[in-house]
Amino acid sequence: MNRVCSTIVGPAESDVPPAVLVHGVLAWGDDETYGFGRQRPLGASRRLILMDRRGHGDSPDLDGAHRTDYEVDAADIVELLGDGAHLVGHSYGAVAAMLAAVERPDLVRSLCLIQPGCLKVAESEPVVAENLARARASQVTLPPELTAEDYLRLITESVGMPPAEPTPKRLRAAATSMRERPCWDADIPLESLAAAPWPKLVVVGDWAGAPDEYKRLAGDPLTVTARVVADRIGGELLEVPGFYPHVQQPERVNEALEELWSRADAR
């Protein structure tokens, strides 16, 4: 299995553990529109490993039916953790990060989850159950005539996400998202994360400024899921304005990450 690629930011050697950051959909590691490009300033004090998940950025595609698989991503993350690292994941990447942390808690120094897409863990909540039922019922093969550019425009414009130029790199990410294995039904053993000794942080937006339909279909279930996850793993919950926390509020999120990492390093 070919190894994934990453953008490395910061010093080659440091007295503090590095941080591995795992992006969500339609992005790649150092992408400033949807990825972790705006977290680059954190590399001033430690090494950042901005992972390109399979089918994104410069990483190879995943063989088989899906271009993305959170379990494969989790195995890739474990390799990137090296001798130990802080772990940050957004959306789809947060689900993979959780699985990696469960697999190798000894290699994790802290865990930050930004609007994790693991809706199944909060299925007892009505708003989440409704969303999952709708998602499962509509899980069908996309029309063959639908292009990656069509999909990118459909996903971004219809939900009020920041506009994205249809570059070859962005279109590859869109094509990957069209065939990803849905992360919302992932089984996450939250009790294992709760038992881990390192600090945890869950970040969620307040969804101010998001279109009403986007907030109803995505924002409300993601917000409830974030609160359930934070409560069940014993993590702090940070709410920031907007609906793409690390992109729209990079200063707030970066400050929270620095505090989390410093606290964990001091343990």
C-alpha positions as CSV (number, residue, x, y, z in Angstrom):
1,M,0.0,0.0,0.0
2,N,1.5,3.3,-1.1
3,R,2.1,5.8,1.7
4,V,0.1,9.0,1.9
5,C,1.7,12.4,1.4
6,S,1.8,15.3,3.8
7,T,2.9,18.9,3.9
8,I,5.4,19.5,6.7
9,V,5.5,22.9,8.4
10,G,7.8,24.1,11.1
11,P,11.2,22.9,12.5
12,A,12.7,19.6,11.5
13,E,13.6,19.1,15.1
14,S,11.8,20.3,18.2
15,D,11.6,19.6,22.0
16,V,7.9,19.3,21.8
17,P,5.8,16.6,20.0
18,P,4.6,17.3,16.4
19,A,0.9,17.6,15.5
20,V,-0.9,15.6,12.8
21,L,-3.8,17.4,11.2
22,V,-6.4,15.5,9.1
23,H,-8.7,17.4,6.7
24,G,-12.3,16.7,5.8
25,V,-14.0,16.6,2.4
26,L,-13.2,18.6,-0.8
27,A,-9.8,19.5,0.7
28,W,-6.2,18.5,1.2
29,G,-3.8,19.1,4.1
30,D,-2.6,22.7,3.5
31,D,-5.6,23.9,1.6
32,E,-6.7,27.3,2.9
33,T,-10.3,27.1,1.6
34,Y,-11.4,23.9,3.4
35,G,-8.2,22.3,4.8
36,F,-5.7,23.4,7.4
37,G,-3.7,26.0,5.5
38,R,-4.7,28.7,8.1
39,Q,-3.1,26.6,10.8
40,R,0.3,27.1,9.3
41,P,1.3,29.8,12.0
42,L,1.2,27.0,14.6
43,G,4.3,25.7,12.9
44,A,6.4,28.5,14.4
45,S,6.8,26.5,17.6
46,R,6.4,22.8,16.6
47,R,6.4,20.6,13.5
48,L,3.0,20.3,11.8
49,I,2.1,17.3,9.6
50,L,-0.7,18.3,7.3
51,M,-1.9,15.0,5.9
52,D,-3.4,14.5,2.4
53,R,-6.0,11.7,2.8
54,R,-6.1,9.1,0.0
55,G,-7.6,10.5,-3.1
56,H,-6.8,14.1,-2.1
57,G,-3.8,16.4,-2.7
58,D,-0.7,14.4,-3.6
59,S,-1.7,11.1,-2.0
60,P,-2.5,8.0,-4.0
61,D,-6.0,6.9,-4.7
62,L,-7.5,4.0,-2.7
63,D,-8.0,0.8,-4.6
64,G,-11.5,-0.6,-4.6
65,A,-15.1,0.7,-4.6
66,H,-14.4,3.8,-2.6
67,R,-11.8,6.6,-3.1
68,T,-11.9,7.3,0.7
69,D,-12.3,5.0,3.6
70,Y,-12.0,6.2,7.2
71,E,-10.6,2.9,8.4
72,V,-7.8,3.1,5.8
73,D,-7.3,6.8,6.8
74,A,-6.9,5.7,10.4
75,A,-4.2,3.2,9.6
76,D,-2.4,6.0,7.6
77,I,-2.7,8.4,10.6
78,V,-1.1,5.8,13.0
79,E,1.9,5.7,10.7
80,L,2.2,9.5,10.8
81,L,2.0,9.7,14.6
82,G,5.5,8.3,14.7
83,D,6.8,8.1,18.3
84,G,3.9,10.3,19.5
85,A,2.0,13.4,18.3
86,H,-1.0,15.6,18.9
87,L,-3.9,14.7,16.7
88,V,-6.5,17.1,15.0
89,G,-9.2,16.0,12.7
90,H,-12.1,17.8,10.9
91,S,-15.3,16.2,9.7
92,Y,-14.4,13.0,7.8
93,G,-10.9,13.4,9.1
94,A,-12.1,13.6,12.6
95,V,-13.8,10.2,12.3
96,A,-10.5,8.7,11.1
97,A,-8.6,10.5,13.8
98,M,-10.9,9.0,16.5
99,L,-10.3,5.5,15.2
100,A,-6.5,6.0,15.0
101,A,-6.6,7.3,18.6
102,V,-8.5,4.2,19.7
103,E,-6.1,1.9,17.9
104,R,-2.9,3.5,19.3
105,P,-3.7,5.7,22.3
106,D,-0.1,5.4,23.4
107,L,1.0,7.5,20.4
108,V,-1.5,10.3,21.0
109,R,-0.6,13.3,23.1
110,S,-3.9,15.2,22.7
111,L,-7.0,14.9,20.5
112,C,-9.0,17.8,18.9
113,L,-12.1,17.0,16.9
114,I,-13.6,19.8,14.7
115,Q,-17.3,19.0,14.0
116,P,-16.8,15.3,13.8
117,G,-19.0,13.5,11.2
118,C,-19.7,10.4,13.4
119,L,-23.4,11.0,13.6
120,K,-24.2,7.4,14.5
121,V,-22.8,7.9,18.1
122,A,-25.6,10.5,18.7
123,E,-28.4,8.6,17.0
124,S,-30.5,8.6,20.1
125,E,-31.0,12.4,19.6
126,P,-34.1,13.0,17.3
127,V,-32.4,15.6,15.1
128,V,-29.5,13.3,14.4
129,A,-31.8,10.2,13.9
130,E,-33.8,12.2,11.3
131,N,-30.7,13.2,9.5
132,L,-29.3,9.6,9.5
133,A,-32.6,8.2,8.2
134,R,-32.6,10.7,5.4
135,A,-28.9,10.0,4.5
136,R,-29.4,6.2,4.6
137,A,-32.5,6.4,2.4
138,S,-30.7,8.5,-0.2
139,Q,-27.5,6.5,-0.3
140,V,-27.6,5.6,-4.0
141,T,-25.2,5.7,-6.9
142,L,-24.8,9.2,-8.2
143,P,-26.0,9.9,-11.8
144,P,-23.2,8.8,-14.2
145,E,-23.5,12.1,-16.1
146,L,-22.7,14.1,-12.9
147,T,-19.1,15.4,-13.2
148,A,-16.7,16.4,-10.5
149,E,-17.2,20.0,-11.4
150,D,-21.0,19.6,-11.2
151,Y,-20.6,18.0,-7.8
152,L,-18.3,20.7,-6.5
153,R,-20.7,23.4,-7.5
154,L,-23.7,21.5,-6.1
155,I,-22.1,21.0,-2.7
156,T,-20.5,24.4,-2.2
157,E,-23.0,26.8,-3.8
158,S,-26.1,25.1,-2.4
159,V,-24.9,25.2,1.2
160,G,-23.2,28.6,1.2
161,M,-19.6,27.2,1.7
162,P,-16.8,29.5,0.6
163,P,-16.5,29.4,-3.2
164,A,-13.8,27.1,-4.6
165,E,-12.1,27.4,-7.9
166,P,-12.4,24.2,-9.9
167,T,-8.7,23.5,-10.2
168,P,-7.5,20.0,-11.1
169,K,-6.5,19.5,-7.4
170,R,-10.0,20.6,-6.2
171,L,-11.8,18.5,-8.8
172,R,-9.8,15.4,-7.8
173,A,-10.9,16.0,-4.2
174,A,-14.5,16.4,-5.4
175,A,-14.3,13.2,-7.5
176,T,-13.0,11.4,-4.3
177,S,-15.9,12.7,-2.2
178,M,-18.4,11.4,-4.8
179,R,-17.2,7.9,-4.0
180,E,-16.3,8.0,-0.4
181,R,-17.4,5.5,2.2
182,P,-19.9,7.5,4.4
183,C,-18.4,8.3,7.7
184,W,-21.7,9.2,9.5
185,D,-22.4,5.5,10.1
186,A,-18.9,4.7,11.6
187,D,-18.8,2.7,14.8
188,I,-16.6,4.6,17.3
189,P,-15.9,3.1,20.7
190,L,-16.2,6.4,22.6
191,E,-15.6,4.6,25.9
192,S,-12.0,3.9,24.8
193,L,-11.4,7.6,24.0
194,A,-13.0,8.5,27.4
195,A,-10.5,6.1,29.1
196,A,-7.5,7.7,27.5
197,P,-5.5,10.0,29.8
198,W,-4.7,12.8,27.3
199,P,-6.7,16.0,27.0
200,K,-9.5,16.2,24.4
201,L,-11.1,19.2,22.8
202,V,-14.2,19.3,20.5
203,V,-14.7,22.4,18.4
204,V,-18.1,23.3,16.8
205,G,-19.5,26.4,15.0
206,D,-22.6,28.2,16.0
207,W,-23.6,28.1,12.3
208,A,-24.3,31.8,12.2
209,G,-24.3,33.0,8.6
210,A,-25.1,29.5,7.2
211,P,-28.2,29.2,4.9
212,D,-31.2,28.0,6.9
213,E,-31.5,24.7,4.9
214,Y,-27.8,24.0,5.4
215,K,-28.1,24.6,9.1
216,R,-31.1,22.4,9.4
217,L,-29.7,19.5,7.3
218,A,-26.1,19.6,8.4
219,G,-25.5,22.2,11.2
220,D,-28.1,21.0,13.7
221,P,-27.1,17.3,13.6
222,L,-23.3,18.1,13.6
223,T,-23.8,20.5,16.6
224,V,-25.7,17.9,18.6
225,T,-23.1,15.2,17.7
226,A,-20.2,17.4,18.8
227,R,-21.9,18.0,22.2
228,V,-22.6,14.3,22.6
229,V,-19.0,13.3,21.7
230,A,-17.5,15.9,24.0
231,D,-19.6,14.7,26.9
232,R,-19.0,11.0,26.3
233,I,-15.2,11.3,25.9
234,G,-14.7,13.8,28.7
235,G,-13.6,16.5,26.4
236,E,-13.9,20.3,26.5
237,L,-16.4,21.9,24.1
238,L,-15.5,25.1,22.3
239,E,-18.1,26.9,20.2
240,V,-17.0,29.6,17.7
241,P,-18.9,31.7,15.3
242,G,-19.7,30.4,11.8
243,F,-19.8,26.9,10.3
244,Y,-16.2,26.2,9.2
245,P,-14.4,26.8,12.5
246,H,-10.7,26.5,11.6
247,V,-11.2,28.3,8.3
248,Q,-13.6,31.1,9.4
249,Q,-12.1,31.5,12.9
250,P,-8.4,30.5,12.6
251,E,-7.2,32.8,15.4
252,R,-9.7,31.4,17.9
253,V,-9.0,27.8,16.9
254,N,-5.3,28.2,16.7
255,E,-5.2,29.8,20.2
256,A,-7.3,26.8,21.5
257,L,-4.9,24.3,19.8
258,E,-1.8,26.0,21.3
259,E,-3.4,25.9,24.7
260,L,-4.4,22.3,24.4
261,W,-1.0,21.2,23.1
262,S,0.9,23.2,25.8
263,R,-1.3,21.7,28.5
264,A,-0.7,18.2,27.2
265,D,3.1,18.8,26.8
266,A,3.3,19.9,30.4
267,R,1.7,16.6,31.7
